Amino acid sequence: MKINRNCPNKRELTPGDVAQRCGVAVSALHFYESKGLISSFRNAGNQRRYHRDVLRRVAIVKIAQRIGIPLATIGDHLMQLPVGHRMSPKEWKVLTEKWREELDRRIETLTRLRDDLDGCIGCGCLSMQDCPLRNPNDQLGAQGTGAILLEPEQE
């Protein structure tokens, strides 16, 4: 990023500035904006600009994406924060507590799958009727033949 020596703490950032500082493509910024995760404004020359707080918002989006939080969920949570507001540690804690339950559920599911997979490899049955991973207790058999969803829908 070129630093403007006349204004080292410039409040308005170009898409290129934000992309470089955050390690994302400019197209990702436009995508995030289309999803309501971040916002921009237009300067007098009709060029897109961002307030500095967008750097933190993009960081939050990247963290949430990395742990598997859907963009819609991220957006719902970020909508509660006013644009230009600097998130406090207390607000960060409240935000991440909302994600913790989802992460714990995923960890539990993955752990169970990992443990079942170990047992499945050991038995070598490759049975579609009795396999505890693919079709526990032949639950799918009652639904008929053909391609059937192998994972029950999450409640």
HUSUL-V423767 format. One line per field, one symbol per residue. ss: DSSP state (~ for helix, > for strand, _ for the rest). psi: psi as a letter, one per 20 degrees, with the letter a starting at -180 (. if undefined). burial: I if it has 24 or more other ideal C-beta (glycine too) atoms within 12 Angstrom, else O. A space follows every 50 residues. Layout:
# HUSUL-V423767
ss = ???
psi = ???
burial = ???
This chain:
# HUSUL-V423767
ss = ___________>>>~~~~~~~~___~~~~~~~~~______>>_____>>> >__~~~~~~~~~~~~~____~~~~~~~~__________~~~~~~~~~~~~ ~~~~~~~~~~~~~~~~~~~~~~~____________~~~~~~~~_______ _____
psi = pppohimhlqhpqrhggggghikrqhhhghghghijhrqrrpahjkqpqq qhihggghggggggghjjpqhggggghhhipqpipoprhghgggghhhhg ggggggggghggggghgghghhhkhkpihipighmpklhihiiaraoqpi pqqq.
burial = OOOOOOOOOOOIIOIOIIIOIIOIOIOOIOOIIOOOIIIIOOOOOOOIII IOIIIIIIIIIIOIIOOOIOOOIIIOIIOOIOOOOOIOOOOOOOIOOOIO OOOOOOOOOOOOOOOOOOOOOOOOOOOOOOIIOIIOOOOOOOOOOOOOOO OOOOO
